[in-house]
Amino acid sequence: MKFRKSMLLALAAVLALVILVAAGCGGGGEQKGDEQKAPAQTSNISISTGATSGTYYPLGTAIANTLTNAGIGLNVTAESTGGSVENVRLLGQGQTEIGFVESMIADWAYNGKEVFKDGKVENIRGLISLYPNTIQTVVKESSGIKTFADLKGKKVAVGIQGGSSPLAMQAVLESYGLSMNDIKPQYLAYGPSMELLKDDQVDAVLVDAGAPNSSIIDISTQHPIRILSIDTENIKKIKEKYPFFSDPVTIPKGTYKGFDEDITTTGSLAALCVRADMSDEMVYNIIKTIIEKKDDVAKVHEKGNTINLESATDGFSIPIHPGAEKYYKEKGVL
């Protein structure tokens, strides 16, 4: 009996010691947890951009890297696409989380207009407006092309199908009484198209991007070129039908080599949109990081300098995502 009692006491002592140690470890773990929360599980998301030769892809890559390195639990990849129209469709199909979309295209998609007449894309929300894409139609001086009316019958590189550039060219041509059927459209990105222009394989190239543009700078150092101005009366016509084009924009003389006169043009705002079903917390962290780490983006791409809290909601006719809306309200811009 004494032996059995001793064994029971020994077992009880061991059990008590185990419980004590476990409690001590648990208490220590809880205290540590209060001091430093474990990082959230990383989510893999993508940004749909545009052609690799354009602005969207390198800028999107800079934003993706900034978000990935921000410690907000995201691993972000920039993907090259056909541009705004394709990006809207990818957002609507749930195949991407963030997309570069011009404000005009976002409006058409959300309201089922123009190229989206066959079906609205309502699963998109505004994140941030970035900068105006200006219509810069480049020809060689030796071509004799001086106005958009002179493009009739000419080979014109109008951008990638699925992007907004062909639609921009269509809008301008309509204001001059022409259509895409009156030109020979070449659906190519403007980077490769500039090489074709140098070799006289196309007559004109549409660059639907911010000015100055590196591709235009490059060709202007090798050939005398001209950028076609759009008459202010034509811009009024464009805005009557497509209200998301801007008022006249001036590209100042001297922006490109050999230009001693201002160029008048128009354009629409480049923006980032997100899926409507993304969590408010994720979108809040994304917009907070983009705004507050814009200098990191600008170190990689100069267009990062256009990220501006005060103009972040400009040009949106579609709803802004609640997560972004929360941030903007905190900062007093909504």
N, C-alpha and C positions, 0 to 999 in steps of 0.2 A: 504493500500500500504506500509505504514511504517513498519507494522508488517511483511508483506511478505518479504520486503527488509531486515529486521533484521534477519529473519529466513534464508534467502539465505546467508547472511554474516556469520551467525553462522555455517551453514553447510559447507561453504567454508573454514572457519577457522579449523573446525574439520578435513575436508579432507586434508588440508595442513599439519595439525599436524600428521595425519596418514602416509602421504607420507614421511614426515620428519623422523618419527620414523623408518619406513620401510627402508628408505635409510641408516639411521644410523646403523641399524642392519645388512643390507646387506654389508655395508662398513666394519663393524667390522668383519663379517664372512669371507669376502675376505682377510682381513689382516691376520686373523688367519690361513686361508688356505695356505697363502704364507709361514707362519712360520712352519707349520707342515702338510704335506700331509696326507690324510686319508689312512689307510692301504688298500691294494688291497684285493679283494675278495679271500678267501682261496680256493685253489684247492686241491682236494683229489686225490692222486696218490699212486701207489704201487711199491714195489721192489720185484721181484720174486727171490727167493734164492735157497734153496736146502733142504735136510733133516735136521730135527731139531738137529740131533746128529752130523752134520758136521760143517764146518767152515762158509759156506755161510749164514746160517740162523742167528746165533748170530751176525756175522759181519754186515749183512744186517740190523738187528734190531738196532744195534748201529748207523749205517749211517742214517737209517730212523728217529731215535729220534733226531739226530743232525740236520738234515734238518728241521724237524718239529719245533724245538726250535730256529731256526736261525732267525725267523722273516722275511722270504722271501715269505710268503703267501702260504705255502705248509703244508698239513697234510699228512704225508707219513706213509704207513703201510708196514711192511715186511711180505711176504707170503711164507710159506713153499711149495716147489715143488719137482719134481723129478730131478731137476738140469738143466745143460746147454742146453740140447736138448729141453726139455720142455719149458724152458725160452725163447729160440729163437722163438718157435712156438707161445707162448703167446704174444711176442712182435709183431710178424708178423700179428697176428689176432687182434691186438689192445686191448688186454685184460690186459696188464700191461704197465707201462711206463719205468721202469728200470729193468734190469735183469743181474744176474751173468752169464757170458758166457765165457767159455775158448776160447782163441784166435783161437785154432784149429776148434772148433765148429762154431765160427763166420764166419770163412773163408768158411767152407763147406756149411753153410746155404746161405751165400750171393752169392756163385758161383754155388750152386746146385750140390754139390759133396756128395759122400758117402751116408749117411742116408738121405740126402736132394736131392737125384737124381730125385725124383718125383716132385719136385717143389722148386724153389729158394725162399728164404726169404730175399727180398731186402729192406724191411722197417726197417732195423736195422743200427745203426750208433755207432761208438766207443765213449765211454765217458772217461774211464781211465783204464789203466793196473794196477794191484795190486801186485801180488806175484806169484811165480811159484808153481804149484801143482806138488809135486813129487810123483812118483809111489813107494809106499812102500808095498810090498807084504809080509805079516807076516805069519809065520808058527811056530809051536812048535819045539824046538830042538829035542824032542823025536820022531817027525814024520818021520825022515829020509829024508825029502825033503830038498835038497841042491841047486837045480837049477830049472829054469822054466820047463825044460824038465821033471823033476820029478813030475810035476803037472798032467801029463796025467792020466786020469781016476779018478782024485781026485775031491772032492767037494770044489769048490772055490767060496767064496762070492765076487762077482765082482761089487757090487754097484747097485743102483736103476735103473731100466729101465727108459729111458728118460734122464738120466744123461750122463756125459762123461766118467765115470769110466769103464763101460763095453767096450767102444770103446778103451780105453787105454789098457785094458787087451788083447783085440783082437790084437792090434798092436804089443804088446810084444810077444804074443804067435806066431804070424806069423813069427817073426824074428827067432824063434826057430823051425820053420817048423811045428808048431801046429796050431790048430784053436779052436774056442769055442766048436766045436763038440767033441774035444778030452778031454775036461774036463766036469765036472758036474756043470755048473754055477748056483749059488744061487743069485737071484737078490734082495739083501738086503743091506741096509745102513751099513756102517762099524761099527757104534756104537753097534747095536744089534748083529752084526755078531761076534764081539769080545767075547761076552758072549757065543755064540755057539762054538767058538774056544776053550774057556776055558773048555767046557764040551765035547770036541772032537766030536761035531756034524757037524763041517766043518773042512776041512784040511788046508785051507789057507784063508786069508782075504786081499783083496786089499784096501789099504788106499790111495786114490788119493787126497792128501792134503799136506800142508806145514809141515815141520819137525822143531822141535819136535811136535808130535801129542799126545794129552792127552789120547786118547784111547790106543795107543801103550805104553805110559808110564805106564798106569794102568795095562795092562796085563803083562808087563815086571817085575813088582814088585811081581807078583804072580806065574809066570811060566817062565822058561828059553825059550826064543824065538829066532828066526832067521829072518832077513829080507833078502830076496833074492836080490843079486846084479844082475845087467844087464851088461853083457860084453860090452865093448866099441865097439866091432865089431857089436854086435847086435843093439846097439844104432845107429850106422851108417846106418844099414839096415832100421831101423824104420824111421830115418830122410829122407832117400831117397824116401820112399813112403808117409810119413806124415811129411812134412818139418816144421810143427809148433811145433813139439817136440823139446825140448831144447838139447843143447850139454850135454855131461855127467855132472851130478850134484853129488857132494860128500856130503853124510851125515856123518859128522865126528864121529870117534870113541868116545864113551862116551856119545853120544846123548841120548842113552837109556841104561838102566841097563844091564850089562853083555856084552856090545859091546866093544871089544878091537881092532876092525879093522874098517876102513872106509867102507862105503857102496856106490857103484856106481849105479846111477839110472838116470832117465830122467823125463821129465814132460812137461806140457804146462802152459802158463800164465793164471791165473785167471784174469778176467776183468769185468768191468761193461759196458753194452751196453744200448742204449736208442732207442726209436722209432724215425724214421726219421721225422715224422710229428709233433714232439714236437716243441714249439716255441723256437727261438734262445734265447730269454730273459730268459725263464724258465731254459733251459739247462745251460746257462751261470751262472745263480745264483746257480744252483745245483753244478756244478763243482767248482766254486769259494768257496762255502761253504765247500765241501768235502776236498779240499786242505787246506784251511785256518783254518779250525776247526778240522784238523786231530787229534789233541791232545785230543779233546773231544771224538772222536771215540776210540782212543787208551785207554782211561780210562775205557772203557767198554769191549773192546776186543783187545788183544795184536796185532792182525793183522792190527789194525789201524796204527801201526808204520811202515807198509810197504807202506803206501800212500806217494808217492814221486813225486814231480813235475818233476824232471829231467827224470824219467823213465815212466811218465804217458802215453806216446804215444807208448811205446815199444810193438812190437808184433802184431800190428794191420795191417791187409791187407785190411780191409774194410774201407770205408770213415769215418772220424771222424765228429761228428755232428758240423755244423757251429757255434753253440753257444759255444761249448767246444773249437773249433778251435780259436775263437775270444779270449778267455781267454788265451790259450796257446801262441798265438802270442803276446799278451800284456806282457806275462812273458818271452818271448824270447826263448821258447822251440820248437817253430815251425817257 
